[in-house]
Amino acid sequence: MDTIKLNFINRSNDSNNSEIVIFQKNVSENADELAVAWKVIQNCGQGAHHPLNFPSQIEVAASDSWGNFTLQLPADEGQAFEMVKNNSGDVLQTAATSASNKNEIEVRNQLITGAISAYCFRDGSICAMKSGISPSQKAVFSFTPTIWIGVVSQVEEGQVLNSAIISSVNTEISLMGIAEADIVMTGGGPGSSSTPFRFTLENVVYA
């Protein structure tokens, strides 16, 4: 699996030590959940940089109503997984049947009782989740090589972003066909001279 190497660079005039959030959106047809903060960059001062990896490989995991979290399993488009109870307890395993859509990943709740939550990970961090999946129901995930990035405050990695934050982060960056790139932040500044923050790709190396 390929990994896109990104490098965030702070060339802004920001003097508020702002936090930078990066997230993805689940583009499956039935997606109704809010986005999750995939990466949060903190304390990255003027002129500093922060390397990021964006692997194409997704891992999935699930948690049950008892507060147990399963192992993370590599997941490809078209695969389905199911939460079942075996002799050891609740486990996540590859399903015998594929996902309904070859571009999606499914996590099914095959437990008799108890809702589950499903999680997608990229580079070890949660990039999407769905909670409250009842028995016989499923979560469906699908992603494009696109990220959203913006300036936020008081957000932690893995946190579900409220609609106000999502609507305020309006910089969408496509990583399609890219192997390496710098994400450069400019703008900001004190008082009336402040300008909006901008995020642009520089030094792009194509795959």
C-alpha positions as CSV (number, residue, x, y, z in Angstrom):
1,M,0.0,0.0,0.0
2,D,1.2,3.5,-0.9
3,T,1.8,6.2,1.7
4,I,1.6,9.9,0.8
5,K,4.2,11.9,2.7
6,L,3.0,15.3,3.7
7,N,4.8,18.1,5.5
8,F,2.8,20.9,7.2
9,I,4.7,24.2,7.3
10,N,3.6,27.2,9.3
11,R,4.4,30.4,7.3
12,S,1.5,32.3,8.8
13,N,1.5,35.5,11.0
14,D,-0.5,33.7,13.7
15,S,0.5,34.7,17.2
16,N,-2.3,32.8,19.0
17,N,-0.6,29.3,18.8
18,S,-3.6,28.1,16.9
19,E,-4.4,24.4,16.5
20,I,-4.7,22.9,13.0
21,V,-7.2,20.1,12.5
22,I,-7.2,17.7,9.5
23,F,-10.1,15.3,8.9
24,Q,-11.7,13.3,6.2
25,K,-15.4,12.7,5.3
26,N,-17.1,9.4,5.0
27,V,-18.6,9.6,1.4
28,S,-20.7,6.4,1.5
29,E,-24.3,6.8,0.4
30,N,-25.7,6.2,3.9
31,A,-23.2,8.2,5.9
32,D,-25.0,10.4,8.4
33,E,-22.3,10.7,11.1
34,L,-20.1,13.8,11.8
35,A,-16.5,13.8,10.9
36,V,-13.7,12.9,13.3
37,A,-10.5,14.9,14.0
38,W,-7.9,12.6,12.3
39,K,-4.9,14.8,13.1
40,V,-4.5,17.8,15.3
41,I,-1.3,19.8,15.0
42,Q,-0.4,21.8,18.2
43,N,2.4,24.2,19.2
44,C,3.8,24.4,15.6
45,G,5.4,27.8,15.7
46,Q,6.2,30.2,12.9
47,G,8.6,28.6,10.5
48,A,8.2,25.2,12.1
49,H,7.0,22.1,10.2
50,H,5.1,18.9,11.1
51,P,5.5,15.7,9.0
52,L,2.4,13.6,8.3
53,N,1.9,10.2,6.7
54,F,-1.3,9.5,4.7
55,P,-1.3,5.8,3.9
56,S,-3.9,4.4,1.5
57,Q,-4.3,1.4,3.9
58,I,-7.3,1.6,6.3
59,E,-7.7,-0.4,9.4
60,V,-11.1,-1.1,11.1
61,A,-11.9,-2.0,14.7
62,A,-15.1,-2.1,16.8
63,S,-16.1,-1.7,20.5
64,D,-19.0,-3.4,22.2
65,S,-21.4,-2.3,24.9
66,W,-19.1,-3.7,27.6
67,G,-16.4,-1.2,26.7
68,N,-14.2,-3.7,24.9
69,F,-12.2,-2.7,21.9
70,T,-11.1,-5.2,19.2
71,L,-7.9,-5.5,17.3
72,Q,-7.4,-3.3,14.3
73,L,-7.8,-5.3,11.0
74,P,-6.5,-4.1,7.6
75,A,-9.5,-3.3,5.4
76,D,-9.7,-2.9,1.6
77,E,-12.6,-1.5,-0.4
78,G,-15.3,-4.1,-0.9
79,Q,-14.5,-6.0,2.3
80,A,-16.9,-6.6,5.1
81,F,-16.3,-7.4,8.8
82,E,-18.6,-8.6,11.5
83,M,-18.7,-8.4,15.3
84,V,-19.5,-11.9,16.7
85,K,-19.4,-13.7,20.0
86,N,-17.2,-16.7,20.1
87,N,-15.9,-18.8,23.0
88,S,-13.5,-16.1,24.0
89,G,-16.0,-13.2,23.9
90,D,-16.8,-10.5,21.4
91,V,-14.4,-10.4,18.4
92,L,-14.2,-8.6,15.0
93,Q,-13.6,-10.9,12.0
94,T,-13.7,-10.9,8.3
95,A,-17.2,-11.6,7.0
96,A,-17.9,-14.5,4.7
97,T,-19.7,-12.1,2.2
98,S,-18.3,-9.0,0.7
99,A,-19.6,-5.5,1.1
100,S,-22.7,-4.6,-0.9
101,N,-20.7,-1.9,-2.8
102,K,-17.2,-2.7,-4.0
103,N,-16.1,0.9,-3.1
104,E,-17.2,0.6,0.5
105,I,-16.1,-1.1,3.7
106,E,-18.8,-2.6,6.0
107,V,-18.7,-3.4,9.7
108,R,-21.7,-5.5,10.7
109,N,-23.1,-6.2,14.2
110,Q,-23.8,-9.9,14.4
111,L,-24.1,-10.0,18.1
112,I,-27.4,-11.2,19.6
113,T,-27.7,-8.2,22.0
114,G,-25.9,-5.0,22.5
115,A,-25.0,-2.1,20.1
116,I,-21.4,-1.6,18.8
117,S,-19.3,1.2,17.5
118,A,-17.2,0.9,14.4
119,Y,-13.9,2.8,13.7
120,C,-11.7,3.4,10.8
121,F,-8.0,4.2,11.3
122,R,-5.4,5.8,9.0
123,D,-1.8,6.0,10.2
124,G,-2.9,4.7,13.6
125,S,-5.4,7.5,14.2
126,I,-9.2,7.4,13.9
127,C,-10.4,9.0,10.7
128,A,-14.1,7.9,10.9
129,M,-16.5,6.2,13.3
130,K,-20.1,5.3,13.7
131,S,-21.7,4.5,17.1
132,G,-25.0,2.9,18.1
133,I,-25.0,0.1,15.6
134,S,-27.7,-2.3,16.7
135,P,-27.7,-6.0,16.2
136,S,-28.2,-6.9,12.5
137,Q,-27.3,-3.4,11.5
138,K,-24.0,-2.2,9.9
139,A,-21.7,0.8,9.4
140,V,-20.6,1.7,5.9
141,F,-17.4,3.6,5.1
142,S,-16.0,5.0,1.9
143,F,-13.2,7.5,1.4
144,T,-11.6,9.6,-1.4
145,P,-8.0,10.8,-1.2
146,T,-9.1,14.1,0.1
147,I,-8.5,16.0,3.4
148,W,-10.1,19.1,5.0
149,I,-7.8,21.3,7.0
150,G,-8.4,24.4,9.1
151,V,-7.6,26.4,12.2
152,V,-9.6,25.4,15.3
153,S,-9.4,25.6,19.1
154,Q,-9.8,23.0,21.9
155,V,-10.1,20.0,19.6
156,E,-8.4,16.6,20.3
157,E,-7.5,13.8,17.9
158,G,-10.3,11.2,17.7
159,Q,-12.9,13.8,18.7
160,V,-16.2,13.9,16.8
161,L,-16.3,17.4,15.3
162,N,-19.6,19.4,15.7
163,S,-21.3,20.8,12.7
164,A,-20.1,24.4,13.5
165,I,-16.4,23.3,13.3
166,I,-17.0,21.3,10.1
167,S,-18.7,24.2,8.4
168,S,-15.9,26.6,9.4
169,V,-13.2,24.4,7.9
170,N,-13.6,25.0,4.2
171,T,-10.2,24.2,2.7
172,E,-10.5,20.9,0.8
173,I,-7.2,19.4,-0.5
174,S,-7.2,16.5,-3.0
175,L,-4.2,14.2,-2.7
176,M,-5.1,12.2,-5.8
177,G,-2.0,11.2,-7.7
178,I,0.4,12.8,-5.2
179,A,3.4,11.1,-3.6
180,E,4.8,14.0,-1.5
181,A,3.8,17.6,-0.8
182,D,4.1,20.5,1.6
183,I,0.9,21.9,3.1
184,V,1.8,25.6,3.7
185,M,-0.3,27.8,6.0
186,T,-0.2,31.5,5.5
187,G,-2.4,34.4,6.7
188,G,-3.3,35.4,10.2
189,G,-1.7,38.3,12.1
190,P,-2.8,40.8,14.8
191,G,-5.7,43.2,14.8
192,S,-7.0,44.9,11.7
193,S,-4.1,43.7,9.6
194,S,-5.1,40.1,10.1
195,T,-5.9,38.1,6.9
196,P,-7.8,34.7,6.6
197,F,-5.7,31.6,7.0
198,R,-4.9,29.9,3.7
199,F,-3.6,26.4,3.1
200,T,-1.8,25.5,-0.2
201,L,0.2,22.7,-1.6
202,E,3.8,23.3,-2.6
203,N,6.7,21.2,-3.7
204,V,4.3,18.6,-5.0
205,V,5.9,15.3,-6.2
206,Y,3.5,13.2,-8.2
207,A,3.3,9.4,-7.9
